[in-house]
Amino acid sequence: MTVNRQKMTFHQHVHILLMVKSTYFKLGHYLTQKRWSELWERARKLDYLPVVNIKKIRKSYKDSSLVASAKEVAKYQVKDFDYLSDDENGDLTVIDELEHALSGTRQLSYAGLLKDIRHSLLLDKQEDDLINVDGKKDDDEVVDKVMYKWNSSVKNYVRWE
């Protein structure tokens, strides 16, 4: 999502990794970028033709083509320089808007063969530990445990005792 601070408008970007059969490019099923734009415009009920950038995965010397493409697709949700500046009040307004806009939305999803691959690699089980992301366990004892729970009546997190 990018932010236009002057107009206080937000523009969503969608990164998608699609797997297609190798025959997709040969049997006349191929969709042009123009056709993708038209389909997105119709599906999203937009009043403009969105920019769509479709690329075929190409083999990379550093990473396998699938790994390189997955890295590109899984990039940042928002760019920090869009909402962090020298204007603290403006930053707080943008962050507040982003929080409300993204609250309760699904930001990452797997389907089809990619979902099967993710499950077979046990990636869904590894993502539970968001503290020890480098794989090393911290031997220090927990000093204090604080839990928060979403309270829909106040539309915010509240401390859970």
N, C-alpha and C positions, 0 to 999 in steps of 0.2 A: 504494500500500500504506500503510495506516495502522497505527500501533502503539499497543497498550494496555500501558503500562509497568508497571502494577501486576500484571497477569496474564501479562505477557510473551507476548502473543498478537499476531498480525499478521493484518490483514484486507485481502484483495486487492480492488482496484477494477479493473474492465475498462472502458475507453473504446473504443467501436467506432463507426465511421462506415459506415453502410450506404447503398448506392445502390439504389433500387428504381425500377421503371417507374412512370410517373405514374398508370397504371391500378391500381396496388397498392391505393390508397385507395378505389377504386370497385367493384371486382369481387368483393368478399367475401373477399379473401385477407388482409385486415388482421388483425394479431395485437394483442390488447389487452395492456396492461402486465401484467395478471394472467397471461395465457397465456405471455408471455415469461418471467415469474418461474417458472412451472411447468416450462417447457422447460429453463431454466437449472438448476433444482433437479434435474431428472431427468438432464440431461447431465453435471452435475458430481457426481452421487450425493450430494447434500447432505441433511442431516437437518433442514433449515429452508428456508423459502421466501425466497429472496434478494430484495433490493430491486432492481428494475429501473426505470430512468427513461428512457423512450423519448420523443424529441421530434422532431417534423417540423421540417425546416430552414425557417426563415423568412428572407425578404430583410431584410438589415440596411443601414442607411444608410452605415455606415463601410466594411464589407467585403461582398463578395458572400456570399450565404448559404453557399456551399460553403467559401469561405475561412474564414469565421467558425467554421463547424462543425469544420473541420480543425484550427484553432487550439485549440479546446476539447478535441478528442479527443487531440491531441498534447501536452497539458500534462504536467507533472511525473510522474515515476514514483513518487516518494516526496516527502513534504513535509518539508523540513529541520527544522521545529519539532517534528516527531514523534521525531526521533532526535538532535537537538542541544540540549543543556540545560546546566545548571550541574553536572550529575552526570556527571563524566568517565568513571567506571567503568561506569555504566549506559549511557552513550552508546556506549562501546566494545563492550559486550555487544550492544546493538541493531544496531550497524553490522556486527558479526561475523555475527549471525543473518541480516541482510539480504543480506550478501555470499554466504553459503552458499545462502540461499533463491533468490536471483536468478541465481546462477552457472549459465551454460549455458542460460538460458531466452531465448526470443525475445520481445523487448519491443516490437517494431514489425514489422508485416507488411502487405503490400499484396496484393490479389487482384482478379481481374476487371478491370473498366474502370479502377479506380483504379491498378492496377498498370501498365496500358497508358499511362495519362496520365503517371504518374511516369517511365516509361521514355522517353516522347516528349519530356518536358521535360529529360531527361538528369540528373535529380536523383540517380540512383544513382551517377553518376560524380563529381558535385560533393561528395558526402559523404566522399570519401576523405581530404580535407584537413581534419582536425579542429583544426589549429593556427591556420590563417589563416581563421577563420570570418567575419571582417568583409570578406573579399574583397581585403584589402590584403596584399601580400607583404612580409615583413620582410626588409630588405636587410642586416641584421646577419649575420655569419658564424656558423655553428653552432660553439659552443665545444666541446661534447662530445656524443657520440651514445651513448645507453645503450639497450639492448634487453633486454626480459624475455620469457620464454616460459613457458607453463603447464606445470608438471611434475605429472602426475597421481599419481605415487608419493608426493609430499609434499603434494599438494593445495594448491599455491600457485605463484605466479610466481617464477621464479629468473632471475638475471641471465644473459643469453646473450652470450657473448664471441665 
